[in-house]
Amino acid sequence: MGRPQSSADVSAPLLEATGLRKRFGPVTALEGVDFACAAGEVHALLGENGAGKSTLASLITGLVRPDGGEMRWRGESAVWRSAGQARGEGISMVHQHFMLVPTLSIAENVALARRDLGLLDRERLHAEVRTLAAERRVDIGDPSRRIEDLAVGEQQRVEILKALVVPPALLVLDEPTAVLVPSEVRDLFSLLRSLVDGGTAIVIVTHKLAEVEALADRVTVLRRGRLVGTGPASDFDASALARLMVGERTRTSVAGGDAAARAGAVVLEARGLSWTDRSGGRRLDDVSLAVREGEILVVAGVEGNGQSELAAALAGERAEGLEGEVKLCGRSIASPAEARAAGLAVVPADRRRDGLVSELALWENLLLARDRIESAAPRGWLRPSEQRASARASLEEFHVRPADPDLPAAALSGGNQQRLVLARELSREGLRAVVAATPTRGLDLVATEGVHDRIRGLARGGAAVLVFSTDLDEVEALADRILVLFRGRIVVPEAARPERAVVGRLMAGVAA
């Protein structure tokens, strides 16, 4: 496994850490972890959600300081006082949770990553950012667009471009492909290889073993904050890495059954949805679709082609510029409250912005839906002790770690925040329909299969399920029927479940 070993001298690492320890309150995130990365190599950092990967990445890049252990940079002892100091030494990071200013433009966010920022000539800045994006082969579109108007995948590309404004000596990427489609992943990998060939050290945090096989020279595996394996990628096959990541547990899968036999009446329907944004751009263009009882409809597409707008419209949001109609169980839906009251669950693409209140405790986040609150407090009185007990059961069922109801959502890793949203939405009673945007983003192997099984189970129980996905593996694993969204329009393949290559071409706008 792994590409041919580079000529990097791993005996003299660019970065070396020994015995790193980090706790967040009562939670031990890292305990005695060793890690090293050499110039001109790709080092894959693997582990389940909550294993400590993002914490290690944050220590390397100066976002947080260790409680113990030592780091050495270019052979010298290093203690980063801030991420800015680490960047000054040549260490950049592409974050899983984007570090962007929503009210600023793409160009202005990229400018913030420059060290010589002064008075801005906007036309000149836009031209420079366009040139930089072309050189780095990162498609960002119009650099004058504001971050808050971008889809999640588009924001990911801006994060990548920011990290490459000044060519880094060490580049850390935390789940960089979670919202990218295969063509974008190939472009990113090509870019990373060119950086490695120029001597850059790359650390990539990922759950996807195919990425390890395609890219990595070396691997390090963490489990529950401890180092459980490290060495050349060629020493590990996919099965060995999976065992190291999850222990002896095995994934289980529930067969989907005959969807045609299950499918019943139309539950969720969109008619003629069109959405024009504030700049006059057409984000949705006459979109119509229907999802039946017991059916899993997957809408595949590259982020930025209207997924977030379509998901919001299906969830009952009536934004300015939106035309058309959404029906749930035969009734027109005019608000998210109406949609939820009628039995709709929504898993948003951006869990931090739209799915959670990071300052609230886990048990409080599990109540962030009107029907949940009404059920918990039927007479207007809420008993926190009862809700904590109920929350602990849900957290255990969805394997949220740590399963402490009183922890704030901000204390969880990205994957565990995703599990928290799923625990709230997919365990609601009386579900008639589900709209799930990239539901397994940032989840490990076992968690992903568990979510897929949960979705299949909801469909078998009669729910109409619509999943938005950029991951062709997920599309194939879940879909009873596939549609493709491209530039705000629905593309209907000739077959209900077209071949993988056909879906990939349609996602890229190439006629099948």
C-alpha positions in Angstrom: 0.0 0.0 0.0 1.2 3.6 -0.7 3.0 5.3 -3.5 6.7 4.6 -4.0 8.7 5.8 -1.0 10.1 9.2 -1.5 13.8 10.0 -1.0 13.0 12.0 2.1 15.4 11.3 5.0 13.0 10.2 7.7 15.9 9.8 10.1 16.2 13.6 10.2 12.5 14.8 10.4 11.5 18.3 9.7 9.0 18.0 12.6 9.4 15.6 15.5 7.1 15.3 18.5 7.7 13.0 21.5 5.3 12.1 24.4 2.7 14.7 23.5 -0.2 15.0 26.1 -3.3 17.1 26.0 -6.4 17.2 28.1 -9.6 19.2 27.7 -11.1 19.3 31.2 -11.9 15.7 32.1 -11.2 14.4 28.6 -7.8 13.0 27.6 -7.3 13.9 23.9 -3.7 12.7 23.6 -1.6 10.6 25.9 2.1 10.1 25.2 2.0 10.4 21.4 5.1 10.4 19.2 5.0 11.7 15.7 7.5 12.7 13.0 7.3 14.0 9.4 10.1 14.6 7.0 10.5 17.1 4.1 9.3 15.7 0.8 6.9 13.0 2.3 3.2 12.6 2.8 2.3 11.3 6.2 -1.3 10.0 6.7 -2.8 10.4 10.2 -5.6 7.9 10.8 -8.0 7.0 13.5 -11.7 6.9 14.5 -13.7 10.0 15.4 -12.3 11.3 18.6 -9.1 9.4 18.3 -7.0 12.6 18.7 -6.1 13.3 15.1 -7.4 16.9 15.0 -5.9 17.6 18.4 -2.5 16.4 17.2 -2.9 18.6 14.1 -3.8 21.6 16.3 -0.6 21.1 18.4 1.6 20.8 15.4 0.2 24.1 13.9 0.1 26.1 17.1 -3.7 26.3 17.6 -3.4 24.8 21.1 -0.4 24.1 23.3 0.4 20.7 24.7 0.2 19.8 28.4 3.3 17.7 28.1 5.9 16.3 25.8 8.2 18.0 23.3 8.2 19.2 19.7 11.3 19.9 17.6 11.2 21.9 14.3 14.2 21.7 12.0 16.1 20.0 14.8 15.4 22.7 17.4 13.0 22.6 20.4 9.8 24.5 19.5 6.9 25.8 21.5 4.4 27.6 19.4 2.7 30.5 21.2 0.1 30.9 18.4 -0.9 29.6 15.0 0.5 32.9 13.6 4.0 32.0 15.0 3.8 28.5 13.4 2.7 30.1 10.1 5.7 32.4 10.3 7.9 29.3 10.5 6.3 27.8 7.4 3.5 25.6 8.8 0.1 26.0 7.3 -3.2 24.1 7.9 -6.4 23.4 5.9 -9.0 23.1 8.6 -11.9 20.7 8.8 -13.9 23.5 10.4 -13.3 26.5 8.2 -11.4 29.5 9.6 -13.1 32.0 7.3 -14.7 35.4 7.9 -18.3 34.9 6.5 -19.0 38.6 5.8 -15.8 39.1 3.8 -15.2 38.1 0.2 -13.1 35.2 -1.1 -10.3 37.6 -2.1 -10.4 39.4 1.3 -10.1 36.1 3.2 -7.2 35.0 1.0 -5.6 38.4 1.6 -5.8 37.8 5.4 -3.3 34.9 4.9 -0.7 37.3 3.4 2.0 38.6 5.6 2.3 42.0 3.9 -1.4 43.0 4.1 -1.9 46.8 3.8 -4.3 49.0 1.9 -6.2 47.0 -0.6 -6.7 47.8 -4.2 -9.7 45.6 -4.8 -9.3 45.2 -8.6 -5.6 44.4 -8.1 -6.4 42.0 -5.3 -9.1 40.2 -7.3 -6.6 39.8 -10.2 -3.9 38.5 -7.9 -6.3 36.0 -6.3 -7.5 34.8 -9.7 -3.8 34.3 -10.8 -3.0 32.5 -7.5 -6.0 30.2 -7.9 -5.1 29.3 -11.5 -1.5 28.6 -10.5 -2.6 26.4 -7.6 -5.3 24.8 -9.7 -8.0 25.6 -7.1 -11.4 26.6 -8.6 -12.8 29.4 -6.5 -15.0 31.1 -9.1 -15.6 34.8 -8.7 -13.2 36.1 -5.9 -15.6 38.9 -5.1 -18.3 36.6 -3.7 -18.8 36.6 0.1 -18.0 33.5 2.1 -21.5 33.4 3.6 -22.9 32.9 0.1 -20.8 29.9 -0.7 -21.6 26.2 -0.4 -19.5 24.1 2.0 -17.4 22.6 -0.8 -16.6 26.1 -2.2 -15.5 27.2 1.3 -13.2 24.2 1.4 -11.5 25.3 -1.8 -11.0 28.8 -0.3 -9.4 27.2 2.8 -7.0 25.2 0.6 -6.1 28.3 -1.4 -5.5 30.3 1.8 -3.0 27.7 3.0 -1.0 27.9 -0.2 -0.7 31.7 -0.4 2.8 31.4 0.9 4.3 28.0 -0.1 4.6 26.1 3.2 7.4 23.9 4.5 4.8 21.8 6.3 1.1 21.6 5.2 -1.4 19.9 7.4 -4.8 19.0 5.9 -7.6 17.9 8.2 -10.2 15.9 6.2 -9.6 18.0 3.0 -11.6 15.8 0.7 -14.7 15.4 2.8 -16.8 17.6 0.5 -14.9 17.2 -2.7 -15.9 15.1 -5.7 -13.6 12.7 -7.4 -12.4 15.1 -10.1 -11.6 17.7 -7.4 -9.9 15.1 -5.3 -7.6 14.1 -8.3 -6.7 17.8 -8.8 -5.9 18.2 -5.1 -3.8 15.1 -5.1 -1.9 16.3 -8.2 -1.2 19.6 -6.4 0.0 17.9 -3.3 2.4 15.7 -5.2 3.9 18.7 -6.9 4.4 20.3 -3.4 6.0 17.1 -2.1 8.3 17.0 -5.2 9.4 20.5 -4.2 10.3 19.4 -0.7 7.1 20.2 1.3 6.1 17.9 4.1 2.4 17.0 4.1 0.3 15.6 6.9 -3.1 14.5 5.8 -5.8 13.6 8.4 -8.3 11.2 6.7 -10.6 8.3 7.2 -10.4 7.2 3.6 -8.1 4.3 3.1 -8.1 4.8 -0.6 -6.5 8.2 -0.1 -3.7 6.6 2.0 -3.1 4.1 -0.8 -2.9 6.8 -3.4 -0.8 9.4 -1.5 1.0 8.3 1.7 4.6 7.5 2.2 4.1 6.9 6.0 1.1 6.4 8.3 0.4 6.9 11.9 -2.7 5.5 13.6 -4.2 6.8 16.8 -6.9 5.2 18.9 -8.5 6.9 21.9 -5.6 9.4 22.2 -2.8 6.8 22.0 -0.4 5.8 19.3 -1.2 2.3 18.1 0.8 2.0 14.9 3.2 3.9 12.7 5.6 3.1 9.8 6.0 3.1 6.0 2.6 2.9 4.2 3.9 -0.1 2.3 3.9 -2.1 5.5 0.1 -1.9 5.9 -2.7 -3.1 3.8 -6.3 -1.7 4.2 -7.4 -4.5 6.5 -4.5 -3.9 8.9 -5.1 -0.2 9.0 -8.8 -0.7 9.6 -8.1 -3.1 12.5 -5.6 -0.6 14.0 -8.2 2.2 13.7 -11.2 0.4 15.2 -9.8 -2.6 17.1 -11.4 -5.9 16.6 -14.8 -4.6 15.9 -16.3 -5.4 12.5 -18.6 -3.4 10.4 -22.1 -4.7 10.0 -24.4 -3.9 7.1 -28.2 -4.4 6.7 -29.3 -5.3 3.3 -31.4 -2.7 1.6 -34.0 -5.0 0.1 -36.2 -4.4 -2.9 -36.8 -0.6 -3.1 -39.3 -1.0 -5.9 -41.5 -3.3 -3.6 -41.2 -0.8 -0.7 -41.9 2.4 -2.6 -45.3 3.8 -2.0 -47.0 7.2 -2.3 -45.1 10.4 -2.9 -44.2 12.0 0.5 -41.8 14.8 -0.3 -42.2 16.8 -3.5 -40.6 19.9 -5.1 -42.3 21.7 -8.1 -40.6 24.3 -10.2 -38.1 25.5 -7.6 -36.0 28.4 -8.9 -33.7 30.6 -6.8 -32.0 33.8 -7.9 -29.3 35.2 -5.5 -28.6 38.8 -4.6 -26.1 39.2 -7.4 -28.6 37.9 -10.0 -27.1 34.4 -10.2 -29.4 31.5 -10.8 -28.7 29.0 -8.0 -31.7 26.8 -8.7 -33.3 26.5 -12.1 -36.8 24.9 -12.4 -36.0 22.0 -10.1 -38.8 19.3 -9.7 -38.4 16.0 -7.9 -40.4 13.6 -5.8 -39.5 11.0 -3.1 -41.8 8.1 -2.2 -42.4 6.2 0.9 -39.6 3.6 1.5 -37.3 5.1 -1.2 -33.8 6.5 -0.9 -33.2 9.2 -3.5 -29.6 10.4 -3.8 -28.9 13.7 -5.4 -25.3 13.6 -6.5 -23.3 16.7 -7.5 -20.2 18.9 -7.0 -20.6 21.3 -4.1 -21.7 24.8 -5.3 -24.2 23.5 -7.9 -27.2 24.4 -5.8 -27.2 21.6 -3.2 -27.4 24.0 -0.2 -30.2 26.0 -1.8 -32.2 23.0 -2.7 -31.8 21.4 0.8 -32.9 24.7 2.4 -36.0 24.9 0.2 -36.9 21.3 0.9 -36.6 22.1 4.6 -39.2 24.8 4.3 -37.0 27.9 4.1 -38.6 30.6 1.9 -35.7 32.9 1.1 -35.9 36.0 -1.0 -35.8 35.1 -4.7 -37.2 31.6 -4.2 -40.0 30.5 -6.5 -41.9 27.2 -6.7 -43.5 24.9 -4.2 -42.5 22.2 -1.7 -45.1 19.7 -0.5 -44.8 17.2 2.4 -47.5 14.5 2.6 -49.6 16.5 0.2 -49.4 19.8 2.1 -47.6 22.9 1.0 -44.7 23.8 3.3 -44.0 27.4 4.0 -41.6 27.3 7.0 -39.1 25.0 8.7 -41.4 24.7 11.7 -44.2 23.5 9.4 -41.9 21.0 7.8 -40.7 19.6 11.1 -44.2 19.4 12.5 -45.2 17.4 9.4 -42.5 14.8 10.2 -39.3 16.1 8.3 -35.8 15.5 9.7 -33.0 17.7 8.4 -29.2 16.9 8.5 -27.6 20.2 7.4 -24.3 20.3 5.3 -22.7 22.7 7.7 -23.1 21.1 11.2 -21.5 24.0 13.1 -23.4 26.8 11.4 -26.8 25.2 10.9 -26.9 22.1 13.1 -25.5 23.0 16.6 -25.1 25.7 19.1 -21.5 25.0 20.1 -21.8 26.8 23.5 -24.7 24.6 24.7 -24.4 21.3 26.4 -24.9 18.1 24.4 -28.2 17.4 26.1 -29.4 20.9 25.2 -28.4 20.5 21.6 -30.4 17.2 21.4 -33.5 19.3 22.2 -33.0 21.9 19.5 -36.2 21.1 17.7 -39.7 22.3 18.7 -41.2 18.8 18.7 -38.3 17.6 20.9 -38.8 20.4 23.5 -42.6 19.9 23.5 -42.1 16.2 24.1 -39.6 16.9 26.9 -41.7 19.5 28.6 -45.4 18.8 27.8 -46.6 21.1 30.6 -43.9 23.8 30.1 -41.6 22.4 32.7 -38.2 20.9 31.8 -36.5 18.4 34.1 -32.8 18.6 33.3 -31.9 15.5 35.2 -34.4 13.5 33.1 -33.1 15.0 29.9 -29.5 14.3 30.8 -30.4 10.6 31.3 -32.2 10.5 28.0 -29.4 12.3 26.3 -26.8 9.8 27.6 -28.8 7.0 26.0 -28.9 8.7 22.7 -25.2 9.6 22.8 -24.4 5.9 23.5 -26.7 4.7 20.7 -24.9 7.0 18.2 -21.5 6.4 19.6 -20.8 10.1 20.5 -17.5 10.3 22.3 -17.3 11.4 25.1 -20.9 10.6 26.0 -21.1 13.3 28.6 -24.4 15.2 28.3 -23.0 18.2 30.1 -20.0 18.8 27.8 -20.5 21.7 25.4 -20.8 20.7 21.7 -17.6 22.7 21.0 -15.6 20.2 23.0 -16.4 17.4 20.5 -14.3 16.5 17.5 -15.8 17.2 14.1 -16.9 13.6 13.6 -18.6 13.5 17.0 -20.4 16.7 16.3 -21.8 15.1 13.2 -22.9 12.1 15.2 -24.6 14.5 17.7 -26.7 16.1 14.9 -27.5 12.6 13.5 -28.6 11.5 17.0 -31.1 14.4 17.2 -32.5 14.1 13.7 -32.6 10.4 12.9 -34.0 9.2 16.2 -37.1 11.5 16.1 -40.4 9.8 16.4 -43.0 9.9 13.6 -40.5 10.6 10.8 -42.1 10.8 7.4 -39.2 12.2 5.4 -35.5 12.9 5.8 -33.3 15.5 4.0 -29.7 14.7 4.7 -26.9 16.8 3.2 -23.5 14.9 3.2 -24.6 13.0 6.3 -21.3 11.1 6.8 -19.0 14.0 6.4 -16.0 13.5 8.7 -17.1 10.1 9.9 -14.9 7.1 10.2 -15.4 3.7 8.6 -17.6 2.1 11.3 -19.7 5.3 11.9 -20.3 5.7 8.2 -21.6 2.2 7.8 -23.7 2.7 10.9 -25.3 5.9 9.5 -26.0 4.1 6.2 -27.7 1.3 8.0 -29.8 3.8 10.0 -30.9 5.5 6.7 -31.7 2.1 5.1 -33.7 1.2 8.2 -35.7 4.5 8.1 -36.6 3.8 4.4 -37.6 0.2 5.2 -39.9 1.7 7.9 -41.6 3.8 5.3 -39.8 7.1 5.4 -39.0 9.0 2.2 -35.2 9.7 2.3 -33.4 12.3 0.2 -29.6 12.3 0.5 -27.2 14.9 -1.0 -23.8 13.4 -1.6 -20.5 14.2 -3.3 -19.1 10.8 -2.6 -19.6 8.2 -5.3 -19.0 5.4 -2.9 -21.9 6.7 -0.7 -24.1 7.3 -3.8 -23.6 3.6 -4.8 -24.1 2.3 -1.2 -27.4 4.1 -0.6 -29.3 5.0 -3.7 -32.5 3.3 -4.9 -32.6 6.1 -7.5 -30.0 8.8 -8.5 -30.4 12.3 -9.8 -27.6 14.7 -10.6 -27.6 18.4 -9.8 -25.5 20.6 -12.1 -25.5 24.4 -12.2 -28.8 24.4 -10.4 -30.6 22.0 -12.7 -31.6 18.4 -12.2 -30.1 16.0 -14.7 -32.0 12.7 -14.9 -29.9 9.7 -16.0 -31.3 7.2 -18.3 -31.2 4.5 -15.7 -32.5 4.8 -12.1 -29.0 3.6 -10.9 -26.6 4.5 -13.6 -23.0 3.3 -13.7 -20.5 5.0 -11.5 -18.6 6.5 -14.4 -21.8 7.9 -15.9 -22.7 9.6 -12.6 -19.1 11.1 -12.3 -19.4 12.5 -15.8 -22.8 14.0 -15.2 -21.5 15.6 -12.0 -18.8 17.3 -14.0 -21.2 18.5 -16.6 -20.1 16.0 -19.3 -22.9 14.4 -21.2 -23.0 10.6 -20.5 
